[in-house]
Amino acid sequence: MRSLKNYTVVLHPDDNGTFVSCVPAIAGCHAWGQTVEEAQAELIQVFDMIRDEYKV
């Protein structure tokens, strides 16, 4: 798996006033936050966990 910079990241506001960030090409790679910056930071952590899981 490559770096997060190699993937398209989608960021959008949610109905409850938070923000959702996701990588559509990777199942389960999504995160939310109270701000855009928080959602992006959480997505980096999720991406790193998924990448580490696929390293066998």
C-alpha positions as CSV (number, residue, x, y, z in Angstrom):
1,M,0.0,0.0,0.0
2,R,1.3,3.4,-0.9
3,S,1.2,6.7,0.9
4,L,-2.1,8.5,1.6
5,K,-0.9,11.2,-0.8
6,N,-1.3,8.6,-3.6
7,Y,-5.1,8.4,-3.0
8,T,-8.1,10.6,-3.5
9,V,-9.4,11.9,-0.2
10,V,-13.1,13.0,0.0
11,L,-14.0,15.4,2.7
12,H,-17.6,16.6,3.4
13,P,-19.7,18.0,6.2
14,D,-22.1,15.5,7.9
15,D,-25.7,16.2,8.9
16,N,-24.7,16.6,12.6
17,G,-22.2,19.5,12.1
18,T,-19.1,17.3,12.0
19,F,-16.9,16.4,9.0
20,V,-16.3,13.1,7.4
21,S,-13.1,12.3,5.5
22,C,-12.6,9.1,3.5
23,V,-10.5,7.3,0.9
24,P,-13.1,5.7,-1.5
25,A,-10.5,3.3,-2.9
26,I,-9.9,1.6,0.5
27,A,-12.8,-0.1,2.2
28,G,-13.1,1.1,5.8
29,C,-10.8,4.0,5.4
30,H,-12.9,6.8,6.8
31,A,-12.9,9.1,9.8
32,W,-14.8,12.0,11.3
33,G,-14.0,15.1,13.3
34,Q,-15.4,18.2,14.8
35,T,-13.4,20.3,12.3
36,V,-11.9,19.7,8.9
37,E,-8.5,19.5,10.4
38,E,-9.5,16.9,13.0
39,A,-11.2,14.7,10.3
40,Q,-8.0,14.8,8.2
41,A,-5.8,14.0,11.2
42,E,-8.0,11.1,12.1
43,L,-8.0,9.8,8.6
44,I,-4.2,9.7,8.6
45,Q,-4.3,7.5,11.7
46,V,-6.9,5.2,10.2
47,F,-4.9,5.0,7.0
48,D,-1.7,4.1,8.9
49,M,-3.5,1.4,10.9
50,I,-4.9,-0.2,7.7
51,R,-1.5,0.0,6.0
52,D,0.1,-1.7,8.9
53,E,-2.5,-4.4,8.9
54,Y,-1.8,-5.3,5.3
55,K,2.0,-5.5,5.9
56,V,2.4,-9.2,6.3
